[in-house]
Amino acid sequence: MKRMIQKYRFSKYKRFTNGLLFAVISMTALYLCISDIYNKTASSFEIMFPFVVALISMFLGFLTMFHSNGRAEGSI
């Protein structure tokens, strides 16, 4: 029983860290996008690429953090 609880806690922690990784990637991409806009030296592709990467990364981060593992919340 104790091993199952530890496995569940580890799974929750792993999902949280994966979501955090996607959040860091998206914040970096948004920073690049905003810095390109303020420098006014980038073309529209150079601005849109980090923006699209940030959107995809945010979406994947939400999917990772809120993905259910096929079990009910109360059943361990």
C-alpha positions, 0 to 999 in steps of 0.5 A, spaced: 500 500 500 505 504 501 508 503 495 502 505 491 501 511 495 509 513 493 507 511 486 501 516 486 505 522 489 511 521 484 506 521 478 503 527 481 510 531 482 512 528 475 506 531 472 507 538 475 514 538 473 513 537 466 508 542 466 513 547 469 518 545 464 513 547 458 511 554 462 519 555 462 519 554 455 513 558 453 515 564 457 522 564 454 519 564 447 514 570 449 520 573 451 524 572 445 517 575 441 517 581 445 524 583 445 523 582 437 517 586 437 521 592 441 527 592 437 523 592 431 529 589 427 525 582 426 520 580 420 513 577 421 516 570 421 521 571 426 516 574 431 510 569 429 515 563 430 516 564 438 509 566 439 507 560 436 512 556 440 509 559 446 502 557 444 503 550 443 508 550 449 502 553 453 497 548 451 501 542 452 503 544 459 496 545 460 495 538 457 500 535 461 498 538 468 491 536 468 491 529 464 488 524 468 491 517 469 485 513 468 483 512 475 478 516 480 482 521 484 480 518 491 482 511 489 489 510 490 
